[in-house]
């Protein structure tokens, strides 16, 4: 079967939405069930006798991990967050978070952004990777060490361009063992499972370029051509975020002045 969805960075929002609407046609149940069975078998082998938890962001891939880990009786999970989250997303998390969720806030806020202006709407892959190191990787490491884990399970996939290690396993420089059991899942498989099992997607996927950008705080909004595009999209999502940012960030004040919004 030919994949209908390319890598998320080059797939339009309209294409993603069509794939979501047609997910169960694009990935028939028999094929999905076989994939789930194979993945759960591998997970049982890797996780047997180990103290484990999973990373949960509310994003589509982490929801699949939530489903699979629940099948194996694992509920412990961690959400990495900052003080720059979309309020609507936080409300969604409150209503949809897994029962075993812990939250680790790594503390980035408007004052931090003012001191690190290059991190506002990152314009390079290196800066995007830095966001993930500062937030997701840091939160996972803190949770891993604090809870004496042997393995943390991630929803990283090759189709998203993620590094997944050898056989889905890799240990970082802090001796955190990460395991990516859905590394070879297609976009269609992910969407089909969520659609079939009745999962609610977070509001982020309905935002401008939502499937391309994915979950994360508003200042980490990816693949913008300029700071002004980042604020344009953020304004469409929640004008109050930009208004609050303008109290601290000169870039936000300049944007409001340029648009005649102040």
C-alpha positions as CSV (number, residue, x, y, z in Angstrom):
1,X,0.0,0.0,0.0
2,X,1.4,3.4,-1.0
3,X,1.8,5.8,1.9
4,X,-0.5,8.7,1.7
5,X,1.4,10.9,4.1
6,X,5.0,12.0,3.6
7,X,7.4,13.2,6.3
8,X,5.5,15.8,8.4
9,X,7.8,18.7,7.5
10,X,6.7,18.5,3.8
11,X,3.1,17.4,4.2
12,X,0.5,20.2,4.2
13,X,-2.1,20.7,6.9
14,X,-4.8,19.8,4.4
15,X,-3.1,16.5,3.5
16,X,-2.8,15.6,7.2
17,X,-6.4,16.4,7.9
18,X,-7.5,14.2,4.9
19,X,-5.3,11.4,6.2
20,X,-7.0,11.7,9.6
21,X,-10.4,11.6,8.1
22,X,-9.6,8.5,6.0
23,X,-7.2,6.8,8.5
24,X,-9.1,3.6,8.8
25,X,-9.3,3.2,5.0
26,X,-5.6,4.0,4.6
27,X,-4.7,1.4,7.2
28,X,-7.1,-1.6,7.3
29,X,-7.8,-3.1,10.7
30,X,-6.3,-6.5,9.9
31,X,-3.0,-4.9,9.0
32,X,-3.1,-2.6,12.0
33,X,-3.9,-5.5,14.3
34,X,-0.9,-7.5,13.0
35,X,1.4,-4.4,13.6
36,X,0.1,-4.0,17.1
37,X,0.6,-7.7,17.9
38,X,4.2,-7.6,16.6
39,X,5.0,-4.4,18.5
40,X,3.5,-5.6,21.8
41,X,5.5,-8.8,21.4
42,X,8.8,-6.9,21.0
43,X,7.9,-4.6,23.9
44,X,7.2,-7.5,26.2
45,X,10.7,-8.8,25.4
46,X,12.5,-5.5,25.9
47,X,10.6,-4.4,29.0
48,X,10.3,-7.7,31.0
49,X,11.6,-7.3,34.5
50,X,12.5,-3.7,34.0
51,X,11.3,-0.6,35.8
52,X,9.8,1.5,33.0
53,X,7.7,4.6,32.2
54,X,6.8,6.4,29.1
55,X,7.1,10.0,27.8
56,X,3.7,11.6,27.1
57,X,3.3,14.9,25.3
58,X,-0.3,14.5,24.3
59,X,0.9,14.3,20.7
60,X,-0.3,11.6,18.3
61,X,2.8,9.4,18.7
62,X,2.7,9.6,22.5
63,X,-1.0,8.7,22.5
64,X,-0.1,5.5,20.6
65,X,2.6,4.7,23.2
66,X,0.0,5.4,25.9
67,X,-2.3,2.8,24.2
68,X,0.4,0.2,23.9
69,X,1.8,0.6,27.4
70,X,-1.6,0.4,28.8
71,X,-2.1,-3.0,27.1
72,X,1.0,-4.1,29.0
73,X,-0.1,-2.8,32.3
74,X,2.2,0.2,32.5
75,X,0.7,3.6,33.6
76,X,3.7,5.6,34.8
77,X,4.5,8.5,32.4
78,X,6.0,12.0,32.3
79,X,5.0,15.2,30.6
80,X,7.7,17.8,30.0
81,X,6.5,21.4,30.0
82,X,7.5,25.0,30.3
83,X,5.8,28.2,31.4
84,X,5.2,29.0,27.7
85,X,2.5,26.5,26.9
86,X,-0.8,27.2,25.1
87,X,-3.5,27.7,27.7
88,X,-6.0,25.7,25.5
89,X,-3.5,22.8,25.4
90,X,-3.1,22.8,29.2
91,X,-6.9,22.6,29.5
92,X,-6.9,19.7,27.1
93,X,-4.2,17.9,29.1
94,X,-6.2,18.3,32.3
95,X,-9.1,16.5,30.7
96,X,-7.1,13.8,28.8
97,X,-3.9,13.0,30.8
98,X,-3.2,9.4,31.6
99,X,-3.8,8.3,35.2
100,X,-0.1,7.7,36.0
101,X,1.1,11.1,34.7
102,X,3.8,13.2,36.4
103,X,4.7,16.7,35.2
104,X,8.2,18.1,35.1
105,X,8.4,21.8,34.3
106,X,11.8,22.9,33.1
107,X,11.1,26.5,33.8
108,X,11.5,28.4,30.5
109,X,9.4,31.6,30.6
110,X,9.2,35.0,29.0
111,X,12.2,36.3,31.0
112,X,14.2,33.3,29.8
113,X,13.1,34.0,26.2
114,X,14.2,37.7,26.5
115,X,17.6,36.4,27.6
116,X,17.8,33.8,24.8
117,X,16.2,35.6,21.8
118,X,17.6,33.1,19.3
119,X,15.3,30.5,20.8
120,X,12.1,32.4,19.8
121,X,10.6,30.6,16.8
122,X,13.8,28.6,16.1
123,X,15.0,29.2,12.5
124,X,17.5,26.3,12.3
125,X,17.5,22.6,13.0
126,X,20.2,23.1,15.6
127,X,18.1,25.5,17.6
128,X,15.1,23.2,17.4
129,X,17.2,20.4,18.7
130,X,18.4,22.6,21.5
131,X,14.7,23.1,22.6
132,X,14.3,19.4,22.8
133,X,17.5,19.0,24.8
134,X,16.5,21.8,27.2
135,X,12.9,20.6,27.7
136,X,12.0,17.1,26.8
137,X,15.4,15.5,27.3
138,X,15.9,17.3,30.6
139,X,12.5,16.5,32.0
140,X,12.9,12.8,31.0
141,X,16.3,12.6,32.5
142,X,15.1,14.1,35.8
143,X,12.1,11.8,36.0
144,X,14.3,8.8,35.0
145,X,16.8,9.4,37.7
146,X,14.3,10.4,40.4
147,X,12.3,7.2,39.9
148,X,15.2,4.8,39.4
149,X,14.0,3.7,36.0
150,X,15.7,1.2,33.8
151,X,14.0,2.3,30.5
152,X,11.9,5.2,29.3
153,X,9.7,4.5,26.3
154,X,9.3,7.1,23.6
155,X,7.0,7.6,20.6
156,X,9.9,8.4,18.2
157,X,9.5,7.3,14.6
158,X,11.8,7.1,11.6
159,X,9.0,8.5,9.4
160,X,9.2,11.7,11.5
161,X,13.0,11.9,10.9
162,X,13.7,10.9,14.5
163,X,16.9,9.1,15.7
164,X,15.8,5.8,17.3
165,X,19.0,4.0,17.9
166,X,19.8,0.4,17.1
167,X,16.7,-1.8,17.3
168,X,14.9,1.1,18.9
169,X,17.3,1.4,21.8
170,X,19.9,4.0,22.7
171,X,21.6,5.2,25.9
172,X,22.5,8.9,26.0
173,X,25.5,10.5,27.8
174,X,23.5,10.7,31.0
175,X,23.0,6.9,31.0
176,X,19.3,7.2,30.2
177,X,18.1,4.3,28.2
178,X,15.4,5.3,25.7
179,X,13.3,2.8,23.8
180,X,11.2,3.6,20.6
181,X,8.9,0.6,19.9
182,X,6.9,2.3,17.1
183,X,10.0,3.5,15.3
184,X,8.9,1.8,12.0
185,X,5.2,2.7,12.2
186,X,3.8,4.8,9.3
187,X,1.8,7.9,9.8
188,X,-1.2,6.0,8.5
189,X,-0.8,3.4,11.2
190,X,-0.6,6.0,14.0
191,X,-3.6,7.8,12.8
192,X,-5.6,4.6,12.2
193,X,-5.0,3.4,15.7
194,X,-6.0,6.7,17.3
195,X,-9.1,7.0,15.1
196,X,-10.2,3.4,15.8
197,X,-9.7,3.6,19.5
198,X,-11.5,6.9,19.8
199,X,-8.6,9.1,21.0
200,X,-9.1,12.8,21.1
201,X,-6.3,14.8,19.4
202,X,-5.1,17.9,21.3
203,X,-6.2,21.3,19.9
204,X,-2.7,21.9,18.6
205,X,-3.4,19.8,15.6
206,X,-6.1,22.2,14.5
207,X,-3.8,25.2,14.8
208,X,-2.1,26.8,11.7
209,X,0.3,24.1,10.3
210,X,-0.7,22.1,13.4
211,X,0.4,18.6,12.2
212,X,3.6,20.0,10.8
213,X,4.5,21.8,14.0
214,X,3.3,19.2,16.5
215,X,3.1,19.6,20.2
216,X,5.3,21.9,22.2
217,X,5.3,25.4,23.7
218,X,4.3,28.4,21.5
219,X,7.8,29.9,21.3
220,X,9.1,26.6,19.9
221,X,6.8,26.9,16.9
222,X,8.8,25.3,14.1
223,X,9.5,26.1,10.4
224,X,8.5,29.7,10.4
225,X,10.1,31.9,7.8
226,X,10.4,34.8,10.2
227,X,9.7,35.9,13.8
228,X,6.7,37.8,12.4
229,X,5.3,34.7,10.9
230,X,5.6,33.0,14.3
231,X,3.7,35.8,15.9
232,X,1.1,35.9,13.1
233,X,0.3,32.2,13.7
234,X,0.4,32.6,17.5
235,X,-2.0,35.6,17.2
236,X,-4.4,33.4,15.2
237,X,-4.3,30.8,17.9
238,X,-4.5,33.0,21.0
239,X,-4.0,36.8,20.8
240,X,-3.5,37.0,24.6
241,X,-0.3,35.1,24.3
242,X,1.2,37.8,22.1
243,X,-0.2,40.6,24.2
244,X,1.4,39.1,27.3
245,X,4.7,38.5,25.4
246,X,4.8,42.2,24.4
247,X,5.1,43.1,28.1
248,X,8.5,41.4,28.1
249,X,9.7,40.7,24.5
250,X,10.7,43.6,22.2
251,X,10.0,41.3,19.2
252,X,6.4,41.0,20.3
253,X,6.0,44.7,20.8
254,X,7.5,45.3,17.3
255,X,5.0,42.8,15.8
256,X,2.0,44.5,17.5
257,X,3.2,47.9,16.3
258,X,3.8,46.6,12.7
259,X,0.3,45.2,12.6
260,X,-1.3,48.2,14.3
261,X,-2.5,45.9,17.1
262,X,-1.2,47.8,20.1
